């Protein structure tokens, strides 16, 4: 299953977006880098990205499962 490109993209994207959804950690990191002003734009971008990558992950997992059956 990990050899499927869509599955890998969905998995990596979902993990990165989920980490970014943990907003306090991201805000602390951006502030320490001097980029605290960009924290306004976190939620409108990261939450839809999590949904999109999760959809890619689920669709790829279903496709791989059907190919194996």
C-alpha positions as a Python dict, from the first residue, in 0.01 Angstrom:
ca = {
    (1, 'X'): (0, 0, 0),
    (2, 'X'): (286, 242, 71),
    (3, 'X'): (407, 201, -288),
    (4, 'X'): (97, 381, -417),
    (5, 'X'): (189, 744, -490),
    (6, 'X'): (-155, 885, -401),
    (7, 'X'): (-151, 704, -69),
    (8, 'X'): (192, 843, 19),
    (9, 'X'): (91, 1197, -79),
    (10, 'X'): (-231, 1171, 123),
    (11, 'X'): (-53, 1027, 424),
    (12, 'X'): (229, 1283, 429),
    (13, 'X'): (-8, 1573, 360),
    (14, 'X'): (-249, 1461, 630),
    (15, 'X'): (26, 1425, 888),
    (16, 'X'): (173, 1767, 807),
    (17, 'X'): (-168, 1935, 809),
    (18, 'X'): (-262, 1762, 1135),
    (19, 'X'): (57, 1884, 1297),
    (20, 'X'): (-15, 2234, 1171),
    (21, 'X'): (-370, 2213, 1308),
    (22, 'X'): (-216, 2191, 1651),
    (23, 'X'): (-218, 2571, 1639),
    (24, 'X'): (-47, 2653, 1971),
    (25, 'X'): (268, 2467, 1867),
    (26, 'X'): (265, 2633, 1526),
    (27, 'X'): (208, 2980, 1676),
    (28, 'X'): (499, 2934, 1916),
    (29, 'X'): (722, 2814, 1634),
    (30, 'X'): (629, 3099, 1399),
    (31, 'X'): (667, 3357, 1674),
    (32, 'X'): (1011, 3228, 1765),
    (33, 'X'): (1109, 3263, 1399),
    (34, 'X'): (980, 3619, 1386),
    (35, 'X'): (683, 3526, 1169),
    (36, 'X'): (408, 3576, 1426),
    (37, 'X'): (210, 3809, 1199),
    (38, 'X'): (134, 3518, 966),
    (39, 'X'): (-58, 3324, 1232),
    (40, 'X'): (-381, 3494, 1117),
    (41, 'X'): (-371, 3287, 799),
    (42, 'X'): (-320, 2946, 961),
    (43, 'X'): (-676, 2814, 1006),
    (44, 'X'): (-831, 2918, 671),
    (45, 'X'): (-550, 2737, 488),
    (46, 'X'): (-459, 2439, 705),
    (47, 'X'): (-805, 2301, 785),
    (48, 'X'): (-911, 2272, 417),
    (49, 'X'): (-569, 2123, 338),
    (50, 'X'): (-629, 1858, 606),
    (51, 'X'): (-967, 1775, 452),
    (52, 'X'): (-823, 1753, 98),
    (53, 'X'): (-527, 1536, 195),
    (54, 'X'): (-750, 1315, 409),
    (55, 'X'): (-975, 1266, 107),
    (56, 'X'): (-677, 1173, -109),
    (57, 'X'): (-566, 927, 157),
    (58, 'X'): (-907, 761, 185),
    (59, 'X'): (-958, 746, -193),
    (60, 'X'): (-616, 590, -245),
    (61, 'X'): (-670, 337, 32),
    (62, 'X'): (-1002, 233, -121),
    (63, 'X'): (-847, 206, -467),
    (64, 'X'): (-559, -9, -337),
    (65, 'X'): (-799, -231, -142),
    (66, 'X'): (-1014, -284, -452),
    (67, 'X'): (-708, -364, -662),
    (68, 'X'): (-601, -632, -413),
    (69, 'X'): (-946, -795, -399),
}
